[in-house]
Amino acid sequence: MGVAPLSTTHVTHLSVDVGDPIDLADTPDGARRLVPIVGGRATGAVLSGLVVPGAVDTQIRRTETHTDIDAAYAILTTDGERVYVRNRGIRVASAEDTASLAEGRTVDAARVYFRGFVRLETSVPRLAWMNDRLFVARGERYPTTVEIDVFTVD
């Protein structure tokens, strides 16, 4: 018999505006950089609103092809409610494509594996179910935006 395959339901599309990356230093864990989150939009049947500016995406390039991503930010819904977003994931591409992304150039999204797991937290009663669910994400990186589709694991 076995366990049934997972199914997902689309929750929102995030278009996250990002500023110029701040390269820190090579550390024992890899090359660290901070990418400012300067705004954006969430659109979807379940969650819509604005990405609140002032957050950061912390990245560690572990190898020439593998980058760990850890972004924390907030969404202000169209009803004025706040939702905390924590998106952790990986972005894997060839060494050439990884270097191009780091330099702010566009890379064909089909050549980049960009996936994450997302936690959504809120005190809003109508969205409280989000506190008790796991979410997964698929992303695409562009020079000034990150496009992310978020799905709940049913």
trRosetta pair geometry for C-beta under 8 A, 3 or more apart (Angstrom, degrees):
i j d omega theta_ij theta_ji phi_ij phi_ji
6 153 5.8 -38 -167 -152 122 101
6 154 7.3 146 -174 48 69 78
7 153 7.8 125 78 -160 41 55
7 154 4.6 -21 83 39 91 128
8 136 6.5 -77 -112 45 142 113
8 151 3.8 36 170 158 126 132
8 152 6.5 158 -156 75 73 41
8 153 5.7 -41 -100 -101 83 47
8 154 6.3 -164 -99 -10 23 89
9 151 6.2 150 69 -160 31 82
9 152 5.2 -14 57 53 91 94
9 154 5.8 87 -15 -63 101 104
10 13 7.8 0 -176 -51 115 80
10 44 6.5 -144 141 -144 95 125
10 45 7.8 82 99 29 96 102
10 46 7.8 177 116 8 60 118
10 149 6.5 -48 -133 -177 101 106
10 150 7.5 103 -158 81 58 50
10 151 5.5 -47 -95 -100 43 82
11 44 5.9 75 134 130 38 158
11 46 4.6 -69 -153 65 65 140
11 47 5.6 24 158 14 90 114
11 120 8.0 -134 151 -27 158 155
11 135 6.5 -49 11 -129 149 126
11 150 4.8 -53 60 104 109 96
11 151 6.2 164 -1 -114 90 23
11 152 5.4 93 -55 -27 119 90
12 42 4.8 -3 179 -173 136 100
12 43 6.6 137 -161 68 80 30
12 44 3.6 -138 -109 13 53 141
12 46 6.1 -105 -52 69 83 92
12 47 4.0 -57 -62 71 132 103
12 48 6.9 -177 -125 -71 109 49
12 149 7.8 -177 95 -149 43 49
12 150 5.1 7 56 49 80 113
13 42 7.2 154 76 -156 45 51
13 43 5.1 -22 59 64 96 85
13 44 5.7 144 6 -59 69 101
13 147 7.3 -11 -177 -169 96 84
13 148 7.2 158 -162 84 51 49
13 149 5.4 -23 -107 -101 75 71
13 150 7.6 -170 -85 16 27 77
14 40 6.4 45 -180 141 81 135
14 41 7.5 174 -149 90 47 46
14 42 5.3 -18 -99 -101 73 76
14 51 6.7 82 -157 -68 101 126
14 85 7.9 112 -94 -155 152 167
14 146 7.5 1 112 101 102 86
14 147 7.3 160 87 -157 61 37
14 148 4.2 -7 58 61 107 100
14 149 7.7 -166 21 -76 73 24
14 150 6.5 55 -13 -19 108 111
15 40 5.1 -168 99 -163 60 100
15 41 5.0 10 52 52 102 86
15 42 8.0 -167 24 -75 66 33
15 43 7.6 17 0 6 104 106
15 51 7.9 -141 78 -8 53 130
15 145 5.7 -14 -175 -167 81 129
15 146 7.8 163 -156 78 38 46
15 147 5.7 -5 -107 -107 70 72
15 148 8.0 -170 -71 26 30 70
16 37 5.9 -47 -178 -139 111 104
16 39 8.0 163 -159 95 50 35
16 40 4.1 -58 -117 -63 36 168
16 51 5.5 138 -115 -107 74 175
16 71 7.7 34 -178 175 169 158
16 73 7.4 137 -132 41 125 164
16 145 6.4 140 73 -160 48 68
16 146 4.5 -15 61 57 107 94
16 147 7.8 -164 22 -73 74 26
16 148 6.6 22 -5 6 113 114
17 37 7.3 106 78 -167 58 58
17 38 4.9 -72 110 71 102 88
17 39 4.5 2 47 68 127 78
17 40 4.6 -174 1 -65 76 82
17 51 7.2 170 23 71 80 131
17 144 6.4 -7 -149 154 75 86
17 145 5.6 -37 -99 -99 50 79
18 21 7.9 17 154 -64 120 74
18 35 5.1 -6 -163 164 128 109
18 36 6.4 137 -163 80 66 56
18 37 6.0 -41 -103 -103 71 50
18 38 6.5 129 -133 12 17 93
18 57 6.8 -36 -117 15 126 130
18 144 6.3 -170 58 -169 72 42
18 145 6.6 160 12 -102 86 23
18 146 6.1 59 -26 -14 125 98
19 35 7.1 165 60 -177 65 61
19 36 3.7 -4 39 68 119 115
19 37 7.8 -107 5 -43 88 8
19 38 4.8 99 -45 -39 96 126
20 36 7.4 22 51 27 49 110
21 33 4.9 12 179 171 117 126
21 34 6.9 153 -160 79 66 43
21 35 4.8 -33 -103 -94 82 80
21 59 7.9 -36 -139 33 124 130
21 102 7.6 -81 53 -157 163 62
21 104 7.8 -154 7 -67 109 96
22 33 6.3 159 79 -163 49 72
22 34 4.4 -9 56 59 106 95
22 35 7.6 -168 19 -75 71 34
22 36 7.5 69 -12 -30 106 91
23 31 7.3 -23 -154 173 97 104
23 32 7.8 128 -163 92 51 54
23 33 4.9 -32 -104 -104 54 101
24 27 7.7 2 105 -33 117 109
24 31 7.9 158 61 180 78 59
24 32 4.2 -22 52 90 126 102
24 33 6.2 -164 4 -90 82 39
24 34 6.8 74 -41 -11 107 91
25 31 7.6 -125 128 -139 24 61
25 32 6.5 9 52 43 52 100
26 30 7.3 -80 -147 167 68 26
26 31 5.1 -34 -98 -92 70 73
26 32 7.9 165 -104 9 20 73
27 30 6.5 -2 59 53 82 34
27 31 7.6 152 17 -96 71 22
27 32 5.7 31 0 -18 120 113
27 60 7.8 -65 51 -133 114 108
29 32 7.5 54 77 -60 105 100
29 60 5.5 -40 127 -159 107 143
29 62 7.1 -59 162 -106 67 83
30 60 4.3 100 71 172 123 92
30 61 5.2 -164 166 80 118 45
30 62 4.2 -83 -80 -96 147 43
30 63 7.6 -71 -118 -33 120 38
30 68 7.6 127 50 20 153 105
31 60 7.0 144 69 -160 43 53
31 61 4.3 -11 56 52 101 105
32 58 7.4 -20 -160 -171 96 87
32 59 7.1 148 -154 85 48 56
32 60 5.6 -20 -96 -101 67 74
33 58 7.9 161 86 -157 45 46
33 59 4.9 -13 62 63 88 104
33 61 7.4 35 3 -14 109 100
33 102 7.8 159 -16 -139 165 95
34 56 5.3 -26 -166 -165 101 124
34 57 7.3 140 -164 73 50 52
34 58 5.9 -21 -107 -104 72 64
34 59 7.6 -179 -85 22 24 78
35 56 6.7 136 69 -164 47 67
35 57 4.1 -20 63 62 105 104
35 58 7.9 -158 23 -69 75 21
35 59 6.4 43 -10 -10 109 117
35 71 8.0 -44 69 -98 106 105
36 55 7.8 132 -164 82 54 43
36 56 6.0 -41 -107 -105 44 75
36 57 8.0 -75 2 21 5 79
37 40 7.3 -59 -173 -3 95 120
37 51 6.6 -97 167 153 115 124
37 53 6.8 -169 115 -137 70 47
37 54 7.4 -29 79 57 84 26
37 55 4.1 -14 54 72 126 89
37 56 6.1 -144 3 -76 91 20
37 57 6.1 103 -53 -25 100 89
37 71 6.8 98 -57 -160 134 113
37 73 5.0 -73 101 -89 163 138
38 53 5.0 8 -166 -129 41 105
39 50 7.0 -39 -162 -177 83 98
39 51 5.7 124 177 80 34 93
39 52 7.8 -55 -114 177 55 10
39 53 4.7 -19 -64 -70 74 96
40 50 7.2 140 82 -168 47 58
40 51 3.4 14 61 30 94 135
40 145 7.2 128 -109 -136 111 94
41 48 7.9 -4 176 -162 88 73
41 49 7.5 -172 -154 99 60 31
41 50 6.2 -40 -106 -112 58 51
41 51 6.5 -85 -37 -4 16 91
42 47 5.5 -47 150 128 132 92
42 48 5.5 -174 104 -135 83 31
42 49 5.1 9 51 50 109 66
42 50 7.3 -112 15 -42 85 7
42 51 6.5 119 -33 -55 89 80
42 75 5.0 10 -10 -137 147 135
42 77 7.8 -57 70 -106 129 61
43 48 5.3 34 -122 -120 41 96
44 47 5.4 19 65 55 114 63
44 48 5.9 -171 43 -65 55 80
44 150 7.9 -97 -31 56 164 94
47 75 6.8 53 171 118 114 160
47 77 6.8 -95 -155 -108 70 104
47 83 6.8 -46 -145 23 127 169
47 120 7.8 -108 -87 -138 160 154
47 127 7.6 79 -94 -125 99 128
47 150 7.8 -23 53 72 135 131
48 77 6.6 79 77 -152 52 75
48 78 5.1 6 100 -20 99 118
49 75 4.9 111 76 168 120 95
49 76 5.1 -155 167 92 128 47
49 77 3.9 -114 -59 -120 140 27
49 78 5.1 -139 -87 -35 75 57
49 79 8.0 -74 -84 23 117 58
49 81 7.9 -117 -76 60 156 71
49 83 7.7 137 43 22 144 111
50 75 6.9 156 78 -157 37 63
50 76 4.9 -10 58 57 92 97
51 55 7.9 -93 170 27 97 128
51 73 5.9 17 -166 142 97 138
51 74 7.5 135 -159 82 53 46
51 75 6.0 -39 -97 -100 52 71
52 55 6.9 87 87 -23 83 110
52 73 6.4 177 58 177 81 89
52 74 4.3 -2 28 75 129 98
52 75 6.9 -156 -10 -94 88 17
52 76 5.6 95 -65 -22 100 101
52 82 7.9 6 -33 -131 142 98
55 71 7.1 76 137 -177 120 83
55 72 5.9 -141 -164 96 118 60
55 73 3.5 -167 51 -100 171 85
55 74 6.9 165 -56 7 134 70
56 71 7.3 -148 112 -135 40 67
56 72 7.1 10 60 51 66 81
56 73 8.0 164 24 -69 30 91
57 69 6.3 -18 -176 -162 105 94
57 70 7.2 149 -163 77 57 41
57 71 3.9 -20 -108 -94 82 101
57 146 7.6 95 -65 -14 162 157
58 69 7.8 140 79 -161 51 44
58 70 4.7 -24 65 70 97 98
58 71 7.3 176 20 -80 61 45
59 67 5.5 -3 -170 -179 111 111
59 68 6.7 158 -155 81 56 56
59 69 5.5 -14 -104 -104 85 64
59 70 7.5 177 -80 25 40 70
60 67 6.9 162 81 -157 42 62
60 68 4.6 0 55 52 95 105
61 64 7.8 38 168 -103 113 23
61 66 7.3 133 -161 88 57 51
61 67 4.8 -30 -101 -101 66 88
61 98 7.1 120 -139 175 121 124
61 102 7.2 0 -71 -87 149 131
62 66 4.8 -36 59 96 104 105
62 67 7.0 175 10 -100 77 29
62 68 6.2 65 -30 -14 112 99
63 66 4.6 46 40 32 97 98
64 95 3.9 2 147 -116 120 101
64 98 6.1 151 164 66 56 145
64 99 7.7 -14 -164 -48 89 94
65 92 5.8 35 149 -158 88 76
65 93 6.3 -150 -155 73 74 39
65 94 6.3 -43 -116 -145 104 17
65 95 5.6 -63 -67 -67 82 63
65 98 5.7 -152 -116 -32 35 144
66 90 6.5 -27 -160 -164 86 112
66 91 7.8 147 -156 80 40 51
66 92 5.3 -5 -103 -105 69 87
67 90 6.8 145 79 -160 52 60
67 91 4.6 -13 62 59 105 97
67 92 7.6 -169 26 -73 67 44
67 98 6.8 160 -29 -142 112 111
68 88 7.8 -10 -178 -168 90 84
68 89 7.7 168 -158 93 53 35
68 90 5.9 -35 -104 -102 53 73
69 87 7.1 -24 123 119 107 91
69 88 6.7 163 92 -154 66 40
69 89 4.8 -11 60 64 109 78
69 90 6.7 -179 13 -89 90 20
69 91 6.0 65 -31 -14 123 101
69 116 6.6 -69 79 -92 116 121
70 86 7.9 -12 -168 -172 76 84
70 87 7.6 166 -150 89 32 55
70 88 5.0 7 -108 -109 74 83
71 85 7.5 -8 112 116 94 100
71 86 7.5 168 89 -154 54 40
71 87 4.6 -6 59 60 99 101
71 88 7.8 -171 26 -73 60 42
72 84 7.5 -7 -167 -175 87 93
72 85 7.1 167 -150 90 42 61
72 86 5.2 -2 -105 -108 83 74
72 87 7.7 -172 -74 25 40 67
73 85 5.4 -14 67 61 72 106
74 82 5.6 -17 -172 -162 122 98
74 83 6.7 148 -160 75 67 46
74 84 5.6 -36 -102 -102 80 53
74 85 6.7 169 -99 13 24 86
75 82 7.2 148 78 -154 51 48
75 83 4.5 -12 57 59 101 101
75 85 6.1 68 -17 -28 99 120
76 80 6.8 -14 -179 -138 94 35
76 81 7.4 155 -159 74 50 34
76 82 6.0 -23 -102 -97 62 69
77 80 6.7 -43 72 30 78 19
77 81 4.3 2 32 53 122 86
77 82 7.5 -134 0 -66 85 20
77 83 6.5 73 -46 -10 100 109
77 124 7.7 21 8 -65 144 171
77 127 7.9 -165 -55 -45 153 150
81 122 6.8 47 156 -161 113 130
81 124 4.3 41 -164 -86 140 144
81 127 6.9 150 130 8 149 137
82 122 6.7 173 97 -127 58 91
82 123 7.9 22 68 32 92 89
82 124 7.5 165 52 -38 50 113
83 120 5.6 -10 179 -166 113 100
83 121 7.1 148 -165 71 62 41
83 122 4.6 -38 -109 -73 72 119
83 124 7.3 -55 -73 14 84 127
83 127 6.5 -80 -91 141 116 157
83 130 7.1 -5 -141 96 119 164
84 119 7.9 -11 108 111 92 89
84 120 7.1 148 77 -159 57 46
84 121 4.3 -16 58 61 110 97
84 122 6.8 180 16 -69 74 60
85 118 6.5 -27 -161 -163 86 108
85 119 7.6 151 -156 80 39 56
85 120 6.0 -10 -101 -104 66 72
86 118 6.8 151 79 -156 53 55
86 119 4.5 0 55 53 106 100
86 121 7.6 33 -3 -3 104 108
87 116 4.9 38 -178 149 88 152
87 117 7.8 168 -149 82 52 34
87 118 4.9 -12 -102 -104 75 88
87 137 6.1 -13 -142 20 113 158
87 148 7.1 -26 -138 -155 158 162
88 116 5.9 158 84 -157 33 98
88 117 5.9 -17 66 59 86 80
88 118 7.9 172 24 -84 61 41
89 114 6.9 66 134 -179 135 61
89 115 5.5 -160 -156 103 119 43
89 116 2.6 -77 -60 -90 128 84
89 117 6.7 154 -80 10 80 53
89 137 6.6 -90 -66 69 145 107
89 139 7.1 132 87 11 162 128
90 113 7.3 3 106 112 97 96
90 114 7.5 -147 99 -130 49 42
90 115 6.5 2 54 58 78 76
90 116 7.5 165 15 -83 48 66
91 98 7.9 139 119 -114 101 89
91 101 7.5 -140 142 137 141 169
91 112 6.2 -7 -167 -179 91 109
91 113 7.1 161 -153 86 40 56
91 114 4.5 9 -111 -106 85 86
91 139 7.6 -65 -90 79 104 116
91 141 6.8 22 -130 -20 150 134
92 112 7.2 153 75 -162 44 59
92 113 4.4 -7 56 58 97 107
92 114 7.8 -168 24 -68 58 50
93 97 3.8 -94 151 93 127 123
93 98 5.0 165 72 -57 98 76
93 101 6.9 111 43 -13 150 134
93 107 6.7 44 -160 142 161 156
93 111 5.9 68 -140 130 104 86
93 112 4.4 -29 -77 -108 118 77
93 113 7.1 -179 -65 22 63 66
94 97 4.6 88 53 12 83 101
94 98 6.8 -146 90 -7 40 87
94 111 6.9 -40 3 168 102 116
95 98 5.7 -54 -144 37 29 113
95 99 6.4 30 156 -19 63 106
96 99 5.9 -55 -151 36 29 110
96 100 6.5 30 151 -19 63 106
97 100 5.4 -51 -147 35 36 114
97 101 6.4 38 154 -20 66 102
97 107 4.6 97 -155 -147 96 147
97 111 5.5 -158 -94 120 161 123
97 112 6.3 -152 147 -76 138 94
98 101 5.8 -52 -150 35 31 111
98 102 6.4 31 152 -19 64 107
99 102 5.6 -56 -148 37 32 113
99 103 6.3 22 155 -12 65 110
100 103 5.8 -64 -148 43 30 105
100 105 4.2 -73 -176 68 88 119
100 106 7.8 -46 151 69 116 22
100 107 5.2 122 95 -68 128 110
101 104 7.8 57 180 -61 31 16
101 105 7.0 -90 -73 60 26 69
101 107 5.6 -53 -63 -1 89 132
101 112 7.5 96 -65 -105 141 143
101 141 5.7 53 -145 99 118 138
104 143 4.8 58 -178 -134 81 93
105 143 7.0 6 -107 -80 12 103
106 142 5.9 4 -109 -138 93 74
106 143 6.2 -62 -59 -31 78 94
107 111 6.2 -98 160 68 103 115
107 112 6.0 93 106 -42 122 125
107 141 7.5 23 43 76 102 95
108 111 4.9 73 81 4 95 107
108 112 7.7 165 94 -6 53 92
109 112 5.7 -71 -150 43 44 105
109 114 7.6 -71 -154 19 88 124
109 140 4.1 -23 -117 -126 133 116
109 141 7.9 154 -105 34 88 55
112 140 7.3 118 74 -126 126 64
112 141 7.0 -90 136 27 165 99
114 138 6.8 95 91 -170 78 54
114 139 4.2 -89 131 72 119 86
114 140 6.4 154 56 -80 145 34
114 141 6.5 177 -102 -19 159 94
115 136 7.0 -13 -173 -178 97 98
115 137 6.7 151 -163 84 50 61
115 138 5.9 -20 -105 -103 71 60
115 139 7.3 -179 -84 17 23 83
116 136 7.0 157 87 -163 49 54
116 137 4.2 -11 61 58 96 110
116 138 8.0 -167 24 -68 75 22
116 139 6.6 34 -2 -12 114 120
116 148 7.6 -23 36 -143 129 123
117 134 6.7 -29 -164 -173 107 100
117 135 6.9 133 -168 82 57 57
117 136 5.7 -35 -106 -105 63 63
117 137 7.2 -173 -85 14 15 87
118 135 3.9 -45 70 89 100 113
118 136 6.9 176 14 -95 90 10
118 137 5.1 79 -32 -31 119 117
118 150 5.5 -40 36 -134 163 114
119 134 7.8 -42 -92 -125 67 56
119 135 7.1 172 -81 32 23 102
120 127 7.8 -89 139 165 123 114
120 130 4.1 -59 97 169 117 124
120 131 7.5 -101 97 -71 70 42
120 133 7.6 -1 45 68 103 97
120 135 6.2 54 -11 -7 103 144
120 150 8.0 91 -51 169 123 148
121 130 7.2 -158 -86 112 19 105
121 131 5.8 62 -126 -105 62 84
122 127 4.8 4 76 99 149 120
122 128 6.8 -122 85 -88 92 46
122 130 5.9 48 21 63 109 127
122 131 6.8 -127 43 -54 63 95
123 128 7.7 10 -162 -94 24 90
124 127 4.4 36 84 35 112 106
124 128 6.7 -150 87 -50 52 69
125 128 5.5 -23 -148 -23 33 119
127 130 5.2 -8 166 2 85 121
128 131 5.7 -32 -173 11 58 115
128 132 7.8 33 144 -1 70 102
129 132 6.0 -72 -164 45 47 101
129 133 6.4 35 147 -20 77 118
130 133 5.9 -70 -142 37 36 109
130 135 8.0 -1 -154 -42 88 125
133 152 5.1 -12 160 -149 142 111
133 153 7.0 171 -178 49 90 72
134 152 7.4 121 81 -156 45 63
134 153 4.9 -8 82 30 96 122
135 150 5.3 11 172 -175 129 99
135 151 6.4 156 -159 79 76 40
135 152 5.4 -48 -100 -98 80 53
135 153 6.9 -161 -99 -7 26 80
136 150 7.6 160 83 -152 35 55
136 151 5.4 -20 62 63 82 96
136 153 6.2 74 -11 -55 104 99
137 148 5.1 -1 -172 -172 124 106
137 149 6.5 160 -151 80 68 47
137 150 5.0 -24 -96 -99 95 66
137 151 7.2 170 -85 18 42 74
138 148 7.2 158 78 -152 40 58
138 149 5.2 -5 55 54 90 99
138 151 8.0 30 -2 -3 93 112
139 146 5.8 -4 -168 178 122 99
139 147 6.5 151 -155 83 65 52
139 148 4.4 -18 -99 -99 94 81
139 149 7.7 -169 -78 21 48 61
140 146 7.2 166 82 -160 46 56
140 147 4.6 -6 56 58 97 103
140 148 7.9 -165 25 -70 60 47
141 146 5.5 -18 -108 -111 64 84
142 145 4.9 8 62 60 112 79
142 146 7.1 -172 28 -83 72 35
142 147 6.9 48 -4 -11 111 99
